[in-house]
C-alpha cells in the first residue's frame, strides 16, 4: 500500500505541532506556574472575630520583631501578640506564621550586616527566635538597603552585605530547622519585603533570590507625602496620566523578573488602606495633580463608612491602571485605595503571569475580611 506525501505530511505536521505545544505547557509549568497561589498577610495582632476566615490565608507575617544591638528580639507585648497568631495553627494546620523584623524607619540593619560577626549574630538570633515561638520562618523588612530616606543609616556596601546577610540567615534557619525536624518541604521559610523602582538599587536581586522562598513586593505607597503629585498609590498598571517614571505593580514585576528573580517567587502587594491628599488641583478629578499637603491614611472600613459615595466623594475607575480613586470637587480632596475590583484585577494578573500570589498590609485594617475574601476568591 502506497501512502502519498500529500497525505502523510499534514498528519506529521499535526503530530509535531501537538508535541511542541505539549512541550511548551511542560516547560511553562516547570518554569514557574505555581500549583498554589500564596495569600500572605502582614498582621500586627489578631482579632478573634476573624478566626472564621483564617483558612483563606497561607502565611501570616507578624509585624514586627525588634532589632536591638544587632540581635532579633521580642519584648513581652510583642511576644504576646505573636502568640495570638501562632495559636491559630492549632485549628488551621495549613496556616504558617513568619516573624518579620524591621519596618519603615527601623535602623540597625546596615550596621549588623557590615561584618561577618554581625551577620552571624543577626542570623542566629533570628533562627532561635523562630524556633522558640514555634513560628515557620522569618521575613526581613529592611527599608531599604543602600537608602536612608526613612532616617536610618545606610552604606554603599549594603548591596553586597545584604546578600551575605540573607545567606547567613538561610544557613542558620536550615541548621536550627534541622534540629527541630523542619527540613525539605517543611523547612523554615525566608522572605523579604522589597520595594521597586529606585528603592531596590541596594539589593542584588539575582544574588539574593536563591536564599529566599519568596519576595513580598510592596507594590503600594507609590504616591505619598514625599511625591510631588497625587496618583494611584497601589495601581496595577501605569495610568495614561502618570509621568513616564511612575511606579506601578506591573512595572515592578517586570523590573524584578528582568533582574533574574523567578516569577513564582514574586508575591505582589495589595493595600487595605487609602491615602488622602488635600488642596489638590482639580484637573482630571485630581488624578496625578499637585496638592497642598498629604492628609494621611484611611483604613478600608472608614473608607466604606464615610467616604466612598458619601460627603461629596465620587468614585472613579481608571481602566488603564485598573485602580479606583475618590474625588471631592468641593473640598478638593483626593483618595487612592485598593478595593475588591482592583484586587480582582491583581489576582488575574498573578495568574496570567504565573506569579507567586498576593500579599497585603495589614490584617487589622480589614476586620470584616471583605478585601481578604477578594484576594482569596481571585486566586482560586
C-alpha positions as CSV (number, residue, x, y, z in Angstrom):
1,X,0.0,0.0,0.0
2,X,1.5,3.3,-1.1
3,X,1.0,6.5,1.0
4,X,1.4,9.7,-0.9
5,X,3.4,12.5,0.7
6,X,0.5,14.8,0.3
7,X,-1.4,12.6,2.7
8,X,1.3,11.9,5.3
9,X,2.8,15.4,5.6
10,X,-0.2,17.1,7.0
11,X,-0.6,14.4,9.6
12,X,3.0,14.6,10.6
13,X,2.8,18.3,10.8
14,X,-0.2,18.0,13.1
15,X,1.6,15.5,15.3
16,X,4.7,17.7,15.5
17,X,2.6,20.7,16.4
18,X,0.9,18.8,19.2
19,X,4.3,17.7,20.6
20,X,5.6,21.2,20.5
21,X,2.5,22.6,22.2
22,X,2.8,19.9,24.9
23,X,6.5,20.8,25.4
24,X,5.6,24.5,25.9
25,X,3.0,23.5,28.5
26,X,5.5,21.3,30.4
27,X,8.2,23.9,30.2
28,X,5.9,26.7,31.3
29,X,4.7,24.7,34.3
30,X,8.3,23.8,35.2
31,X,9.4,27.4,35.0
32,X,7.0,29.0,37.4
33,X,3.3,28.3,37.3
34,X,2.7,27.5,41.0
35,X,0.4,24.7,42.0
36,X,-1.0,27.1,44.6
37,X,-1.0,30.9,44.8
38,X,0.0,32.3,48.2
39,X,-2.2,34.6,50.2
40,X,0.2,36.4,52.6
41,X,-0.9,38.9,55.2
42,X,1.1,41.1,57.5
43,X,-0.5,41.3,60.9
44,X,0.3,43.4,63.9
45,X,-2.2,41.5,66.0
46,X,-5.2,39.2,65.6
47,X,-8.9,39.8,66.1
48,X,-10.7,36.5,67.2
49,X,-13.7,37.6,65.1
50,X,-11.6,36.9,62.1
51,X,-11.0,33.2,63.0
52,X,-13.6,32.1,60.5
53,X,-11.5,33.4,57.6
54,X,-8.1,32.3,58.8
55,X,-8.3,29.3,56.5
56,X,-8.1,31.6,53.5
57,X,-4.6,32.7,54.5
58,X,-1.4,30.7,53.7
59,X,1.0,32.8,55.7
60,X,0.6,35.5,58.4
61,X,3.6,37.6,58.9
62,X,3.9,39.1,62.4
63,X,4.9,42.7,62.4
64,X,7.4,43.4,63.9
65,X,10.2,41.9,65.9
66,X,12.8,44.3,67.1
67,X,16.5,44.7,66.1
68,X,18.5,45.6,69.2
69,X,22.2,45.8,69.1
70,X,22.3,43.5,66.1
71,X,20.0,40.8,67.6
72,X,16.4,40.0,66.6
73,X,14.3,40.1,69.8
74,X,10.8,40.4,71.1
75,X,9.6,42.3,74.1
76,X,6.8,40.9,76.2
77,X,4.0,42.8,74.5
78,X,5.1,41.8,71.0
79,X,5.6,38.2,72.1
80,X,2.0,38.1,73.3
81,X,0.7,39.4,70.0
82,X,2.8,36.8,68.2
83,X,1.4,34.0,70.3
84,X,-2.1,35.0,69.1
85,X,-1.0,34.3,65.6
86,X,0.8,31.1,66.5
87,X,-2.3,29.8,68.3
88,X,-4.3,29.9,65.1
89,X,-2.2,27.0,63.7
90,X,-3.8,24.6,66.1
91,X,-7.2,24.9,64.3
92,X,-5.8,25.9,60.9
93,X,-3.0,23.4,60.2
94,X,-2.3,24.8,56.7
95,X,-1.5,28.2,58.2
96,X,2.1,29.2,58.6
97,X,3.4,32.2,60.6
98,X,6.6,34.1,59.8
99,X,8.2,36.7,62.1
100,X,9.1,40.0,60.4
101,X,11.9,42.2,61.7
102,X,12.2,45.8,60.7
103,X,9.7,48.2,59.1
104,X,9.8,51.8,58.0
105,X,12.4,53.9,59.9
106,X,13.8,50.9,61.8
107,X,17.6,51.0,61.6
108,X,20.4,48.8,62.7
109,X,20.4,46.7,59.6
110,X,23.4,48.3,57.8
111,X,25.5,48.1,61.0
112,X,24.6,44.4,61.6
113,X,25.2,43.4,58.0
114,X,28.6,45.1,57.8
115,X,30.7,42.3,59.4
116,X,30.7,38.5,59.4
117,X,30.2,38.5,63.2
118,X,27.3,40.9,62.9
119,X,25.6,38.9,60.2
120,X,26.1,35.7,62.3
121,X,24.6,37.3,65.4
122,X,21.6,38.6,63.4
123,X,21.1,35.2,61.7
124,X,21.5,33.0,64.8
125,X,19.2,35.2,67.0
126,X,16.6,35.2,64.3
127,X,16.6,31.5,63.8
128,X,16.5,30.8,67.5
129,X,13.5,33.2,67.9
130,X,11.6,31.3,65.1
131,X,12.2,28.0,66.8
132,X,11.4,29.4,70.3
133,X,8.0,30.6,69.3
134,X,7.2,27.6,67.0
135,X,7.0,30.0,64.1
136,X,7.6,28.9,60.5
137,X,10.1,31.4,59.1
138,X,11.5,34.9,59.0
139,X,10.7,38.0,57.0
140,X,13.3,40.7,56.7
141,X,11.9,44.2,56.2
142,X,14.9,46.5,55.8
143,X,13.6,49.7,54.3
144,X,15.9,50.0,52.4
145,X,19.5,48.7,51.8
146,X,21.6,51.5,50.5
147,X,19.0,54.1,51.2
148,X,18.4,56.5,54.1
149,X,15.1,58.1,53.2
150,X,13.4,56.7,56.3
151,X,16.1,58.2,58.5
152,X,18.2,55.1,59.0
153,X,21.9,54.6,58.4
154,X,23.0,53.2,55.1
155,X,26.2,52.4,53.3
156,X,27.3,51.8,49.7
157,X,28.3,48.3,50.9
158,X,24.7,47.5,51.9
159,X,24.1,45.9,48.5
160,X,26.8,43.2,48.9
161,X,26.3,42.9,52.6
162,X,22.5,42.3,52.3
163,X,23.3,39.3,50.1
164,X,25.7,37.9,52.7
165,X,23.2,38.6,55.5
166,X,20.4,36.7,53.8
167,X,22.8,33.8,53.0
168,X,23.7,33.7,56.7
169,X,20.1,33.7,57.8
170,X,19.3,31.0,55.3
171,X,22.1,28.9,56.7
172,X,21.0,29.5,60.3
173,X,17.4,28.7,59.6
174,X,18.4,25.5,57.9
175,X,20.7,24.5,60.8
176,X,18.2,25.3,63.5
177,X,15.3,23.9,61.5
178,X,17.1,20.5,61.0
179,X,17.4,20.3,64.8
180,X,13.6,20.7,65.1
181,X,12.7,18.4,62.3
182,X,12.0,21.3,59.8
183,X,13.6,20.1,56.6
184,X,12.6,19.6,53.0
185,X,9.2,21.0,52.1
186,X,8.7,21.8,55.8
187,X,11.8,23.9,56.1
188,X,11.8,27.3,57.8
189,X,10.9,29.9,55.2
190,X,12.7,33.2,54.5
191,X,11.2,36.1,52.7
192,X,11.9,39.8,52.4
193,X,9.7,42.9,52.0
194,X,11.0,44.8,49.0
195,X,10.1,48.0,47.2
196,X,10.6,48.7,43.5
197,X,11.9,51.4,41.3
198,X,14.9,53.3,42.8
199,X,14.4,51.8,46.2
200,X,15.7,48.4,45.1
201,X,19.0,49.7,43.8
202,X,20.6,48.5,47.1
203,X,19.7,44.8,46.5
204,X,21.4,42.4,44.2
205,X,18.1,40.7,43.2
206,X,19.6,37.8,41.3
207,X,22.1,37.1,44.1
208,X,19.5,37.1,46.9
209,X,16.8,35.1,45.1
210,X,18.3,31.7,45.8
211,X,18.2,32.3,49.6
212,X,14.5,33.3,49.6
213,X,11.3,31.4,49.4
214,X,9.5,34.5,48.0
215,X,9.6,38.3,47.8
216,X,6.9,40.4,49.4
217,X,6.7,43.2,46.8
218,X,5.4,46.3,48.5
219,X,3.5,47.5,45.4
220,X,1.7,50.2,47.3
221,X,2.6,53.7,48.6
222,X,3.7,54.7,45.1
223,X,2.4,58.2,45.9
224,X,2.8,59.6,49.4
225,X,3.9,62.7,51.3
226,X,7.3,62.6,49.5
227,X,5.9,62.6,46.0
228,X,5.0,65.8,44.1
229,X,1.6,64.7,42.9
230,X,-1.4,62.5,43.7
231,X,-1.9,59.3,41.8
232,X,-2.6,55.6,42.3
233,X,-0.7,54.5,45.4
234,X,-1.3,50.8,44.5
235,X,-2.1,50.8,40.8
236,X,-1.7,47.6,38.8
237,X,-0.6,49.5,35.7
238,X,0.6,53.0,34.9
239,X,-2.2,55.4,34.3
240,X,-2.4,57.4,31.0
241,X,-1.9,60.5,33.1
242,X,1.1,59.2,35.0
243,X,4.6,60.5,34.4
244,X,7.0,58.3,32.5
245,X,8.8,57.2,35.6
246,X,5.6,56.4,37.6
247,X,5.7,53.3,39.7
248,X,3.1,50.5,39.2
249,X,2.7,46.9,40.2
250,X,3.2,45.6,36.7
251,X,6.4,47.7,36.2
252,X,7.7,46.4,39.5
253,X,7.2,42.8,38.4
254,X,8.9,43.5,35.1
255,X,11.9,45.0,36.9
256,X,12.3,42.1,39.3
257,X,12.0,39.4,36.5
258,X,14.4,41.3,34.3
259,X,16.9,41.3,37.2
260,X,16.7,37.5,37.4
261,X,14.0,36.8,40.0
262,X,11.8,33.8,39.2
263,X,8.2,34.9,38.6
264,X,6.9,32.2,41.1
265,X,8.8,34.0,43.9
266,X,7.1,37.3,43.4
267,X,4.1,38.0,45.7
268,X,2.6,41.3,44.8
269,X,1.1,43.7,47.3
270,X,-2.4,45.0,48.0
271,X,-3.2,47.9,50.3
272,X,-6.0,47.5,52.8
273,X,-6.0,51.3,53.3
274,X,-6.2,54.5,51.3
275,X,-4.0,57.6,51.0
276,X,-5.6,61.1,51.1
277,X,-4.3,64.3,49.7
278,X,-5.8,67.8,50.3
279,X,-5.7,71.0,48.3
280,X,-5.5,69.1,45.1
281,X,-5.6,70.8,41.7
282,X,-8.9,69.9,40.1
283,X,-7.9,68.7,36.6
284,X,-8.8,65.1,35.8
285,X,-10.7,64.8,39.1
286,X,-7.5,65.2,41.0
287,X,-5.6,62.4,39.4
288,X,-1.9,62.9,39.1
289,X,-2.2,66.6,40.2
290,X,-0.2,68.8,42.5
291,X,-1.5,69.1,46.1
292,X,-1.1,71.3,49.1
293,X,-0.5,68.6,51.8
294,X,-0.7,64.9,52.4
295,X,-3.7,64.3,54.7
296,X,-3.0,60.8,55.9
297,X,-4.1,57.2,55.6
298,X,-7.6,55.7,55.9
299,X,-8.4,52.1,56.7
300,X,-10.8,50.2,54.5
301,X,-13.7,50.2,57.0
302,X,-13.5,54.0,57.3
303,X,-13.4,54.4,53.5
304,X,-16.6,52.4,53.2
305,X,-18.4,54.1,56.1
306,X,-17.5,57.7,55.5
307,X,-16.0,58.3,52.1
308,X,-17.0,56.1,49.1
309,X,-20.0,57.7,47.6
310,X,-20.5,59.9,50.7
311,X,-19.9,63.5,51.8
312,X,-19.3,64.6,48.2
313,X,-16.7,61.9,47.4
314,X,-17.2,60.3,44.0
315,X,-15.6,57.1,43.0
316,X,-13.8,56.9,39.6
317,X,-12.2,53.9,37.9
318,X,-9.1,54.1,35.8
319,X,-9.5,51.4,33.2
320,X,-5.8,51.6,32.2
321,X,-4.4,51.4,35.7
322,X,-7.1,49.1,36.9
323,X,-7.4,51.2,40.0
324,X,-10.1,53.3,41.7
325,X,-9.9,56.7,43.3
326,X,-12.2,59.2,45.1
327,X,-12.5,62.9,44.3
328,X,-14.3,65.5,46.3
329,X,-14.7,68.6,44.0
330,X,-15.9,70.8,46.8
331,X,-13.1,70.1,49.3
332,X,-10.5,69.3,46.5
333,X,-9.7,66.1,48.3
334,X,-8.3,63.0,46.6
335,X,-8.1,59.5,47.9
336,X,-6.3,56.5,46.3
337,X,-7.0,53.0,47.5
338,X,-7.5,49.3,46.7
339,X,-11.0,47.7,46.6
340,X,-12.4,44.3,45.6
341,X,-12.4,45.3,41.9
342,X,-8.7,46.3,41.8
343,X,-7.8,43.3,43.9
344,X,-9.6,41.0,41.4
345,X,-7.5,42.6,38.6
346,X,-4.3,42.0,40.6
347,X,-5.3,38.3,41.1
348,X,-6.0,37.9,37.4
349,X,-2.5,39.4,36.7
350,X,-0.9,37.0,39.1
351,X,-2.5,34.1,37.3
352,X,-1.7,35.4,33.8
353,X,2.0,35.9,34.7
354,X,2.4,32.8,36.9
355,X,3.5,34.9,39.9
356,X,3.6,33.6,43.5
357,X,0.4,35.2,44.9
358,X,-0.8,38.4,46.7
359,X,0.5,39.9,50.0
360,X,-1.4,42.6,51.9
361,X,-0.8,45.2,54.6
362,X,-2.4,44.8,57.1
363,X,-4.8,42.3,58.7
364,X,-6.4,44.6,61.3
365,X,-7.4,47.1,58.6
366,X,-10.0,44.8,57.1
367,X,-12.0,43.5,60.2
368,X,-14.8,42.2,58.0
369,X,-12.4,40.3,55.8
370,X,-14.0,41.8,52.7
371,X,-10.7,42.5,51.0
372,X,-9.1,39.3,52.2
373,X,-12.0,37.5,50.6
374,X,-11.4,39.3,47.3
375,X,-7.8,38.2,47.4
376,X,-8.7,34.6,48.2
377,X,-11.5,34.4,45.7
378,X,-9.4,35.9,42.9
379,X,-6.6,33.4,43.4
380,X,-8.8,30.3,43.3
